[in-house]
C-alpha cells in the first residue's frame, strides 16, 4: 500500500496544492509553521475521517474560505484507490471512496491504514484517560471495522441515556426507561471492553520486546486496563448489575459514570506509573514502543504495511533511539517532516525531498 498523490484545496494554510509522492521515503522539510504537519494531517484525515489534532472541522478550513477539500490517490494490491473528503462550514461533510459516497465513517476504515507519530503523542501518556482511549480505539478500528460500529452505537446509547438523566425527575416512567438504557449499555459496552482487553493481551509481548530493544534491556513496560465499573464488566450480566446498583448515583450526577467511555489505560515502566513518575525521556520511549507495535500489528492483521507519518520526531530522539527507529521502519512508504534536510542524511539514497514554504510544496 502506498500513496501516489495528495491534493489539497483551502486546507489549513494550503490554498491549492498537489504533491506527487515517492513509493518509499518522502522527506518534507522547512521552517516551523509552514505547513509540514498540515500535509501529514490531510493523510491521517483520509485514513480515519478525523484529524489527529482537532475535533472541529472548521479549524481545517483556510482562513477566509467556506470549506476545504482533500483527495488522496494510491495503490493497494496493485489496484488504484482514491479517498476524497470535502467539507463546508455549514456542517456538510462528504467522504467518498473510489468515487462512491460513504454513508458511515466505518466504511472508510481500513482503505488506507496509517500510523502517525508526533511530539504531541506524548499527550497519550500526559493527559487524561480520553487521550489513551482515543489512541486505543483508533488502533483497533483500523483493523476491526465492526469494533468501530460498536463504538458509534455505544456513544449513541450514552448520549440518549445522559439526556434522560438530565430530565429524570420530569419524565414519566423514567426508571423503567433508564433500565432499558442500562441493558443496551451493558450489552454493547461489555463487548467493547472485552475486545479492548483481548487486544491489549495481543500486543503486550510486542510492546515489551520493542521497549527492551529501545532501552537496551534496562526497562520493562506493561499496559493495564483500568475499569470504571469492576473487573467483570466485560461480562454483560455483571456490568448490568453494576449499573443498576449505581442508578441513584447516576441520577444524582445526571450523567452516565461507568463503562468504556470512562475506562483508562495505565502504562507501567519498571513497576511505576509512567504518567506520574516517568521522565520525559521514558515517556517518549514508551510512545515510540507503542507506535512501532502499531506498525507491526496493522501489517499482521491486514497484510499491508501502513503508511508511516513521522512529524518532526527525529529532533526529539537521542542518537540511539533515532538509530533504532531508522533500522526498524518496517513500512513500504513513509512521510517524514523536519526543519532541516541534513537531519535525514541516513535516508538520502532512497528518499524524495520536498521543501515547504508558507503552504507551497516544492520537490527538491
C-alpha positions in Angstrom: 0.0 0.0 0.0 1.3 3.5 -0.8 0.0 7.0 -1.6 0.9 8.4 -5.0 -0.7 11.8 -4.8 -2.1 14.3 -2.3 -4.4 17.1 -3.5 -5.4 19.9 -1.1 -7.7 22.9 -1.6 -8.3 25.5 1.1 -7.0 23.1 3.7 -5.2 24.7 6.7 -2.7 27.0 5.1 -2.8 25.4 1.7 -4.7 27.3 -1.0 -4.3 24.7 -3.7 -1.5 22.1 -3.8 -0.7 18.8 -5.5 2.1 16.6 -4.2 3.3 13.5 -6.1 5.0 11.1 -3.7 7.7 8.5 -3.9 6.6 4.9 -3.0 9.2 4.7 -0.3 10.6 7.6 1.8 9.4 11.1 1.5 11.1 13.9 3.5 9.2 17.1 3.9 11.3 19.9 5.4 11.1 23.6 6.1 10.8 26.1 8.9 8.1 25.9 11.6 4.6 26.9 10.8 5.0 26.5 7.0 2.6 23.6 6.5 4.6 20.4 7.1 2.3 19.0 9.8 -0.8 20.0 7.8 0.3 17.8 5.0 0.5 14.8 7.3 -2.8 15.7 8.9 -4.5 15.6 5.5 -3.3 12.0 5.0 -4.4 10.9 8.5 -7.8 12.6 7.9 -8.3 10.4 4.8 -7.3 7.3 6.8 -9.7 7.8 9.7 -12.1 10.5 8.7 -10.9 12.6 11.6 -7.9 14.9 12.3 -5.4 13.8 14.9 -5.1 17.5 16.1 -8.7 18.7 16.5 -12.3 17.6 16.7 -13.5 20.7 14.9 -13.6 20.5 11.1 -13.9 24.3 10.9 -10.3 24.6 12.1 -9.2 22.8 9.0 -10.5 25.4 6.6 -8.1 28.1 5.2 -8.9 31.4 6.8 -11.4 33.4 4.8 -12.7 30.3 2.9 -16.0 28.5 3.3 -14.7 24.9 3.2 -11.9 22.6 2.1 -11.3 19.5 0.0 -8.7 16.8 0.3 -8.0 13.9 -2.1 -5.6 11.0 -1.7 -4.7 8.7 -4.6 -2.7 5.5 -4.1 -2.3 1.8 -4.8 -3.3 -1.3 -2.8 -2.6 -4.8 -4.1 -1.8 -3.2 -7.4 -5.3 -1.7 -7.6 -5.7 2.1 -7.5 -7.8 3.7 -4.8 -9.0 7.2 -4.1 -10.3 8.8 -1.0 -11.7 12.3 -1.0 -13.2 14.5 1.8 -14.9 17.8 1.3 -16.3 20.0 4.0 -18.4 23.2 4.1 -18.7 25.4 7.2 -22.4 24.8 7.3 -21.5 21.4 8.6 -21.8 19.4 5.5 -19.1 16.8 5.2 -18.9 14.4 2.2 -16.5 11.4 2.1 -16.0 9.3 -1.0 -14.0 6.1 -1.6 -13.3 5.4 -5.2 -16.0 8.0 -6.2 -18.7 6.4 -4.1 -20.2 8.4 -1.2 -19.6 6.9 2.2 -22.7 6.8 4.3 -21.0 5.7 7.5 -17.5 6.6 8.7 -16.7 3.0 9.3 -16.9 2.2 5.6 -13.6 4.0 5.0 -11.7 2.3 7.9 -9.0 0.0 6.5 -8.9 1.5 3.0 -5.8 3.5 3.9 -4.0 2.4 7.1 -1.7 4.9 8.7 0.5 5.2 11.8 1.3 8.8 12.9 4.0 9.7 15.4 4.5 13.3 16.5 5.7 15.1 19.6 2.1 15.6 20.5 1.8 11.9 21.0 3.3 12.4 24.5 -0.2 13.5 25.4 -1.3 9.9 25.2 0.6 9.5 28.5 0.5 13.0 30.0 -3.2 13.9 29.5 -6.3 12.3 30.9 -8.0 9.0 30.0 -9.7 10.3 26.9 -6.4 10.6 25.0 -5.5 7.0 25.8 -8.9 5.7 25.0 -8.8 7.5 21.7 -5.4 6.0 20.8 -6.6 2.5 21.6 -9.9 2.9 19.7 -8.3 4.2 16.6 -5.8 1.4 16.5 -8.4 -1.3 17.0 -10.8 0.3 14.5 -8.1 0.3 11.7 -8.0 -3.5 11.8 -11.5 -4.2 13.0 -14.4 -2.3 11.4 -17.1 -4.0 13.5 -15.4 -2.5 16.6 -15.8 1.0 15.2 -19.5 0.4 14.6 -19.9 -0.8 18.2 -18.2 2.4 19.4 -20.7 4.5 17.4 -23.6 2.5 18.8 -22.4 2.8 22.3 -21.8 6.6 22.1 -25.4 7.0 20.8 -26.7 5.0 23.8 -24.7 7.1 26.3 -25.9 10.3 24.6 -29.6 9.2 24.9 -29.1 8.0 28.5 -27.5 11.2 29.6 -30.4 13.2 28.0 -32.8 11.2 30.1 -30.7 11.6 33.3 -30.8 15.4 32.9 -34.7 15.4 32.9 -35.2 12.3 35.0 -37.4 13.9 37.6 -39.7 15.3 34.9 -40.1 12.2 32.9 -42.9 9.7 33.4 -41.7 6.1 33.6 -38.1 7.3 33.8 -36.9 4.4 36.0 -38.1 1.7 33.5 -36.7 3.7 30.6 -33.4 4.0 32.4 -33.2 0.3 33.0 -33.7 -0.3 29.2 -30.8 2.1 28.5 -28.7 0.2 31.1 -29.4 -3.1 29.3 -28.4 -1.6 26.0 -25.3 0.0 27.5 -24.3 -3.3 29.2 -24.7 -5.3 26.0 -22.7 -3.1 23.8 -20.3 -1.8 26.4 -19.3 -5.3 27.7 -18.4 -6.3 24.1 -16.2 -3.2 23.6 -14.4 -3.8 26.9 -13.8 -7.4 26.0 -12.3 -6.5 22.7 -10.1 -3.9 24.3 -8.8 -6.4 26.8 -8.2 -9.1 24.2 -6.4 -6.5 22.0 -4.1 -5.4 24.9 -3.3 -9.0 25.7 -2.4 -9.5 22.0 0.0 -6.5 21.8 1.6 -6.9 25.3 4.6 -9.0 24.2 5.2 -6.9 21.1 5.4 -3.7 23.1 7.7 -5.3 25.7 10.0 -6.6 23.0 10.2 -3.2 21.3 10.7 -1.4 24.6 13.5 -3.7 25.7 15.4 -3.1 22.5 15.0 0.7 22.7 16.2 0.7 26.3 18.9 -1.9 25.9 17.0 -4.2 28.3 17.0 -1.6 31.1 13.3 -1.2 31.2 10.2 -3.3 31.2 6.8 -1.9 30.1 3.3 -3.1 30.7 -0.2 -1.9 29.8 -3.0 -2.4 32.2 -6.7 -1.8 31.6 -8.3 0.3 34.3 -12.0 -0.4 34.8 -14.5 2.2 35.9 -17.1 -0.4 36.9 -15.3 -3.5 38.1 -13.0 -6.1 36.5 -16.0 -8.3 35.5 -17.6 -5.5 33.4 -16.7 -7.4 30.2 -19.5 -9.8 31.3 -22.8 -8.3 30.3 -24.8 -9.5 33.2 -22.3 -8.3 35.8 -22.0 -4.9 34.0 -25.8 -4.5 34.1 -25.9 -5.4 37.7 -23.2 -2.8 38.5 -25.2 -0.1 36.5 -28.4 -1.0 38.3 -26.7 -0.9 41.7 -25.4 2.6 40.9 -28.6 4.1 39.4 -29.1 6.6 42.2 -25.6 7.9 41.9 -26.0 8.5 38.1 -29.4 10.1 38.6 -27.9 12.4 41.2 -25.0 13.4 39.0 -27.2 13.5 35.8 -24.6 11.6 33.7 -23.5 8.1 32.9 -20.5 7.4 35.0 -19.4 3.9 34.3 -18.2 2.0 31.3 -15.8 2.0 28.4 -16.3 5.8 27.9 -14.8 6.2 31.4 -12.2 3.5 31.5 -8.5 4.1 31.2 -5.1 2.6 30.3 -2.2 2.5 32.8 1.3 2.3 31.3 3.8 0.9 33.8 7.6 1.1 33.4 9.7 -0.9 35.8 6.6 -1.2 38.2 6.0 2.6 38.2 3.1 4.5 36.7 4.7 6.3 33.7 2.3 9.2 33.8 3.0 10.0 37.4 6.7 9.1 37.8 8.2 8.7 34.3 10.8 11.2 32.9 10.2 12.9 29.6 12.7 10.5 28.0 10.9 7.5 29.4 7.6 8.8 28.2 8.9 9.4 24.7 10.4 6.0 24.6 7.2 4.4 25.7 5.3 6.2 22.9 7.8 5.1 20.4 7.4 1.5 21.6 3.6 1.8 21.1 4.0 3.2 17.6 6.4 0.5 16.5 4.0 -2.1 17.8 1.1 -0.4 16.0 3.0 -0.8 12.7 3.7 -4.4 13.3 0.1 -5.2 14.3 -1.5 -3.5 11.3 0.8 -5.3 9.0 0.0 -8.7 10.6 -3.8 -8.0 10.7 -4.2 -6.6 7.2 -1.3 -8.0 5.2 -0.4 -4.4 4.2 2.2 -2.1 5.7 0.6 1.1 6.9 1.8 4.4 5.6 4.1 5.9 8.4 3.7 9.5 9.2 6.6 10.9 11.3 6.1 14.5 12.3 9.4 16.1 13.4 10.2 13.1 15.5 13.9 12.8 14.8 14.8 16.0 16.6 13.0 14.7 19.7 15.1 11.5 19.9 18.6 10.8 21.2 21.1 9.1 18.8 20.4 5.5 20.0 16.6 5.8 19.7 17.0 7.6 16.3 19.2 4.8 15.1 16.7 2.1 16.3 13.8 3.9 14.6 15.6 4.2 11.3 16.5 0.5 11.4 13.0 -0.6 12.3 10.8 1.4 10.0 9.1 -1.7 8.6 6.8 0.0 6.1 6.8 0.4 2.4 6.1 4.2 2.5 6.9 6.9 5.0 6.2 10.7 5.1 8.7 12.3 7.4 8.8 16.0 8.4 11.6 18.1 9.9 13.1 21.5 9.9 16.4 20.7 8.3 17.2 18.5 5.4 20.6 17.3 6.8 18.8 15.6 9.7 17.7 12.9 7.3 21.0 12.1 5.7 20.5 8.4 6.6 17.6 8.3 4.1 19.3 10.2 1.3 19.7 7.2 -1.1 16.1 6.1 -1.1 14.2 9.4 -0.5 12.4 12.1 -2.3 12.7 15.6 -0.6 10.1 18.3 -0.6 10.6 21.8 0.7 7.6 23.6 2.2 7.4 27.4 2.4 4.1 29.1 3.5 1.8 26.5 2.2 3.7 25.8 -1.0 5.4 22.4 -1.6 8.3 22.2 -4.0 10.1 18.9 -4.9 13.9 19.1 -4.5 
